[in-house]
Every structure is written in structure tokens, then in C-alpha cells.
């Protein structure tokens, strides 16, 4: 009897190990996969277009097309911006529409929502003249969009880093605000972006390696534009890139301020949330994730502890100011680690919570509030101009 129990236990243990090994490899591949940027998910249908009345009606009632005050809508014909108060028509929603580029959609067209709103280059979408510059990156040349407002002081630059699976055009919505502040901006590309050299193994590394692309962009501005100081604006994974840069780059002491939008503060918590969203049973998540981390470390070299940014809170300059924003309904990057990170930073951090707001939706949910907070932070906390922060 004892031999049967021992044998059964050994067999079950072997199956468990094999299961975790297979599951760990599969989940590791999911972790390391790079989402394709710039592709649209055409899940909506245009049901009516009134060009004279500047309205578009779409077959949806419960999505960002309804809940966000401003959102982009893309078809193969062109791109429109939806705004104003939604009008509900049974299973459809009517929104005010402004043609951004291309041609107006027609009834029956498939459409895709873009929370980035201003898809395209800064000139086409925002009438902001720009130059495309090539940054000499670790893996090869990386194109970036550079905007210098007339009469601006080019010693201080805002450098914008987008999130995982996004594109530098996702930063367009922040450009008018920064332009009005007189700040020159550089919207950087990072490895695996369209038109940019890919990671040698085809992996995405959540900032573990991508920070070197930001470092190359900063070096480019120092060497070619005479830049002296920088304000980092990082969204989602771009925040992880920025925080890793601050702990590793020889240029970190040139950073005068940091804006983090829906930031990836804890990769572990983000992976747990992703597993929950996939419907993986709670008791299985931690063993599966542990196995996946081991496999991922062996395949990619990622040191997961270095992407738990609160653990390295003492490595950031003691006098460096942070503005941190996050929506409490984020289903992509968990909200909970963010206020804890801000609290650990203490008085050097301003944290703004956006209620009932999803991932990187702060600007789209409340543009006026977001732009006011960023403008006051940059003008007052970073540049030292007289400001009175709203309570």
C-alpha cells in the first residue's frame, strides 16, 4: 500500500512539474510577445453619417466611443474625432464628429476606436510643424518626432515615451499642451516600434532593455540640440522605461521632472492582473507565474525584481519631482501599486487619481483637469515659476 502511495505521489508530482513547465513556457511566450503597434481592430460599424450636421452614428452603446468625452474613430477612408455629449438611439450612439484627415466614413463602413485620438503625424493631426530625426540607438537608427516652438528655450526638453504596443503618435494628444508651455518635445521611438530595429530575440522587455533607447534619445538631444535638462513623460510601459532610465543612465542627473501616466510600477502585479483577465483560476496564478518567470529569465535575461520600481525608491534623486496620474478602473496596468509608489516618494510626488477611468484614459476622461495638472506641475514644480496648485 505504501509503495502505491509513493508511486502515485511521484507520478502526480511529475505531471505537476510537466504541467508547470509547459504552462510556464507558454505564459513566458505571452509575456515576451510584442503587441503590434499601429493596427486597428475594426469591431464597430458605421450606421449613419450626416456630413452637414457633422455627426456619425455607430452600432455601439457601451464602449469608449460612449464613455470618453473625446475619442478617435478610424475607417479605411480616414479618421474622425468624436466629441460632445453622446445621443443614444436604441442600440446605436450618435456623436459629433470632426474629420481629421482622409474622407468622411459612409454607412456600412467598419470602424475602430482610438483612445489616442490624434492618429497620424503632428502636422496632419494637430497642425504642429515637426521634424523627423534619427536617433543613433543601440540596435540601429530610430526615427523620432521633434517639435521646437518658435522662440522656445531649447535647453530644456520634454521627452515622451509611449507604452507597450503603442506608437509615438499616442503622445500627440499631449503635444499642444507642451507646445503652449514653450517646451520643445521629442516623441521617441523604442525597439520593436514600426520602422525601428527589433529586439534581437523579438522580445518586449517592459523597460528592462528599452531604457537604453531613451538614453540614446537623450544623448542625441545633448549632442545635436545643446539640450541640458529634461522632463520625462512616460505612459504605461513608458513609465517603466523612464524609471529604469533614472536608475541606470549617466544622464539621469539632467532630468528635472517626471510625469508618469497610468504607470507600470509593478510588473508582477501587472502579470497577475493579466492572468486574472484571461480567466486563469486564482490558485493557479502564482505557481504558473513563478514558473513563467523562471523560463522568461532563462530566455531573455529579464531580472523581474528590477521592474518592481517601488523596491528601488531610494535610487531616485531625492529632489526630483514627480507627477503621477492613474485611473482606478485600469484593467491593463493595476492601479493599486501606483498610490503606494507615490506615497513612498513622499513630498516629491504629486499623485492624481482619476475615478472610474481606464488605462491611459486620464486625458480623454478629463482633458481640462489633466492639462491643468501637468501645466502647473511643469511650470511650478519643475521650472520654478510662481504657481498656485488647485486643491
Secondary structure, 3 states (H helix, E strand, C coil): CHHHHHHHHHHHHHHHHHHHHHHHHHHHHHHHCCCCCCCCCCCEEEEEEECCCCEEEECCCCCHHHHCCCEEEECCCEEEEEEEEEEEECCEEEEEEEEEEECCCCCCCEEEEECCCCCCCHHHHHCCCCEEEEEECCCCEEEEEEECCCCCCCCEEEEEECCCCCCHHHHHHHHHHHHHCCCEEEECCCCCCCCCCCCCCCCCCCCCCCHHHHHHHHHHHHHHHCCCEEEEEEECHHHHHHHHHHHHCCCHHHEEEEEEECCCCEHHHHHHHHHHHCCCCHHHHHHHHHHHHHHHHHHHCCCHHHHEHHHHHHHCCCCCEEEEEEECCCCCCCCHHHHHHHHHHHHHEEEEEECCCCCCCHHHHCHHHHHHHHHHHHHHHHCCCCCCCCC
